[in-house]
Amino acid sequence: MNLNPVQYFLKRYHSSELKPIELKRMLNLWFPFLVNRISIISISDDFHHMDVRLKHSFWNRNPNKSIWGGSISSAMDPFFPILLKQILLRKGIETDFYSQAINVQFIKMVKSDVTFNFRINENEISVAEAALIEKGKYSGWHSVEGISARDEVCVKGKVQVFLRKRG
């Protein structure tokens, strides 16, 4: 028996049987997240919510001792598409996905850990599902805020999600 962990994780990742705890483990072990100090705090059982922390550290801070904008963008980039993909898989819709665009507004310098609370509501899911059924693809904007350790909004972002029906 040939056990290849990469193939196993990819197969699980594209499965409607994937559990939130498995996704959390996979993403927390993904090398780009480790390097950027991005960690998944929690994922709801229905994949409607995900909390992500970007840790302030020596590896991602600039000469001003705040977090680089690229690290902040990386912490916002993939999570809305990942959540939508998992939600739609449970409805029997297989998709390919990516972030089509990101709009980031830096409000304050980020000199502490920053937390992003990704939320997808039923209306957003219905719009995506209808577009996929009607046109075979979906493109829509989703908003998130970065909250500092002092409970201040320091970053506002919008992520344009693109989904295409597989098959």
N, C-alpha and C positions, 0 to 999 in steps of 0.2 A: 504494500500500500504506500503510495507516494503522497505525503502530506505537504502541501504548499500553503503556508499561512496567507500569502497574498491572494491566491485564488479563492481560498475559503472566505476571506473578508470581503472580497469583491462580490462573490456570489451572495453572501449574507446581506451586503449593502443594498443590492438590487432586489431583495426579497421582501414581500409584504409581511413576512414572519419576523422581521428584524425587531428586536426589543429596544426600547430607549436606552437601557443600561449598556447594551452591546454597542450602540451607536456612540454613546458617550465614551466608552473605552477606546473604540477605534479612533475617534477624532482626537482624544487626548494623547494617543500614542503616535499620531501623524507627525512626522518630522518637522514640516514647516511650522506647525503650531508649537511644538516643543521649543524650537529656536526663537520664535517670536514671543514666547511666554504666554500663549493663548490657551486657556483651559475652559472646558465645558463644566459648569457647576451643576446644572440640572436640565433634564428634558422631561416634559410632561408625558404621561402614558399615551395620550392621543396625538402627540407631536405638534400641538398647537402653540407650545411655549418652550423656549430654550433660553437659559441664562448663561452668559459667557463672560469670563473675566480675562482682562489683559493686565498682566502683572507688570508693574513698574520695576525695572531692573537695570543693571549695568549693561546688559545686552541689547536693550531697546531704547536707551535714553540718548538724547542728543547733548551737545555742549551746554545747553541751557538747563539741563537736568530734567527735561520733560520728555515724554514719549514721542518718538518719531511719528510723523503723520502716516508713513507707510505701514507701520505696525498697527496703527489705529484702523487704517483702511482694510488691512488684512483681517482684523478682528470683526469687521462688519461684512466682509465680502460673501462668504459661502453659505451662511446659515439660513436665510430665507429660502433660497432654492432647495437646500437639503430638506428643510421642514415640509415645504410644499410637495416635493417628490414623495416623501414618506406618507404624507396624508393621502395623496392621490393613489399611491400603490394600494392602500387599504380599500380604496373604492374601485380597484380593478383597472386603473389607468396607469400604464407604464410610460415613463417619460425620460427623455434626455434633458439635461438642464445646465444652466450656467448663469452667472451674473452678467448681464449685458452692459450695465453701467452702474457707477457709484457716484453719488454726489455727497461730499463731506463738507460740513460747516464746522470749523474749529472756533468754539466760543471762548474757551479759556485754555491756558496751557495745562496739560495733563501731567501733574507732578506726583501722582499716586496711582494705585491700581484703578482701573476703570471697568465698570460692569455694563454690559449691554443686555437688555431684556427683549428678546425677539418674541413677538406675539403675532399670531395669524388668526383672524376672526372668521366666522362662518361666511360672511359676505365675500371676503377675499377668496375663500375657497370656492364658493359658488361661481364667482366671475371666472376664475381660472378653469374650473371644470367645464363651464359652458363654452368658453373659447376653445378649449381642447376638443370638445365634442363637435363643435360647429366648424372650426377652421383647422384643427390639428395642431395649433400652436397658441401660446399665450405669452404676452409681455405686459408686465405691470410693475408699478412702483410700490415699495413697502418702506415704512419709516421706522427708525430706531434712534434712541438717544444713548449716549455714553454718560454714565453717572460716576463721579469721582468718589473716593473714600469719604469725602466730606459731605456727601449727598447733594452735590452740585452738578447740574447739567453742564458738561464741558464740551461735548461733541453732539452734533445732530447729523444724522445721515439718512440718505435714501438709497435703496438698492433696487435696480431694475432687474427683475427676474425674467428669464426667458425659459420656457418649457416647450418641448416639441414631443408630440405623441410618438412613441416607438412603434415600429412594425410596419 
